[in-house]
Amino acid sequence: MLSFEPKELSTGKLHGYLLDAVAPRPIAFASTIDENGNPNLSPFSFFNVFSANPPIMIFSPARRVRDNTTKHTLENAEITKEVVINVVNFDIVQQMSLSSTEYPEGVNEFEKSGLTMLKSDLVKPFRVAESPVQFECKVNQIIKLGTEGGAGNLVICEVVKLHISEDVLDSDNKINQEQLDLVARAGGSYYSRAKAGFFEIPKPISTLGIGVDALPEDVRNSMILTGNDLGMLGNVEKLPNKKEVANFVSDIAERYPDVKTMTHREKHKLAQNYLSYGDVDSAWKLLLS
């Protein structure tokens, strides 16, 4: 494994390692206006949500590494104290990328990217009409992290109004993640499409999972079961009892006639198959048989 202290690397090299390794990152498609009312639109992947009460989002327009200049978005946010953060889904990812071109000051990236300006209700910057979720924000504070190229500037935004397309809502008015179809930023020219890689992990139970340390030794030290498998097995409140195990073995005997004589290795491989489908209960009953 290679190891570095940041000071041993050029800013450009360090910047590349950070962006390649800390990924994927959500994208803040930030709309601002300058003091003359000219619109500006630019994406930033140093971004996340940090509080619900108050509703706070932070994105960071970093100083350019190559020449230590600042971006129009930062300058506008400093002057007007307002921004709209639009989410980026797969339908607009190419237009979003085009808008990141460093056009001269005063050029309207909405027009360059072919996106539609939608008037906001409480702030002056325009929303991106094609974005499925839009957050109107006031800028509470800007924290400058440095003065050299590559230094970030934390734009702390408080959401004052949000807009959600009904197309991405389910019957309970909750956002359907697959319908939302967000994209995220990685290193270099890479992006990821969240919809293509979704998988679910049940949250740890509200009581107490038994934990990996409480697993039977042959399970805990299995040569077959992975760390993820053990994590699933440890997230149960209690193990099946002998009667439940016996009933399970009886039920699967027709499909697996040698279930009672399986080796540990064979049981672990079959249990792993159950776990791949999220069936932790069956996996445990097999392992305890």
Sequence and secondary structure as in RCSB ss.txt:
>XXXX:A:sequence
MLSFEPKELSTGKLHGYLLDAVAPRPIAFASTIDENGNPNLSPFSFFNVFSANPPIMIFSPARRVRDNTTKHTLE
NAEITKEVVINVVNFDIVQQMSLSSTEYPEGVNEFEKSGLTMLKSDLVKPFRVAESPVQFECKVNQIIKLGTEGG
AGNLVICEVVKLHISEDVLDSDNKINQEQLDLVARAGGSYYSRAKAGFFEIPKPISTLGIGVDALPEDVRNSMIL
TGNDLGMLGNVEKLPNKKEVANFVSDIAERYPDVKTMTHREKHKLAQNYLSYGDVDSAWKLLLS
>XXXX:A:secstr
     GGGS HHHHHHHHHHHS  B  EEEEEE TT  EEEEEESSEEEEEETTEEEEE     TTT    HHHH
HHHHH EEEEE  BGGGHHHHHHHTS   TT  HHHHHT  EE  SSSSS EETTSSEEEEEEEEEEEE  SSTT
  EEEEEEEEEEEE GGGB TTS B HHHH BEEE STT EEEGGGG        SS    GGGS HHHHT SSS
 HHHHHHHHS SS   HHHHHHHHHHHTTT TTGGG  HHHHHHHHHHHHHTT HHHHHHHHT 
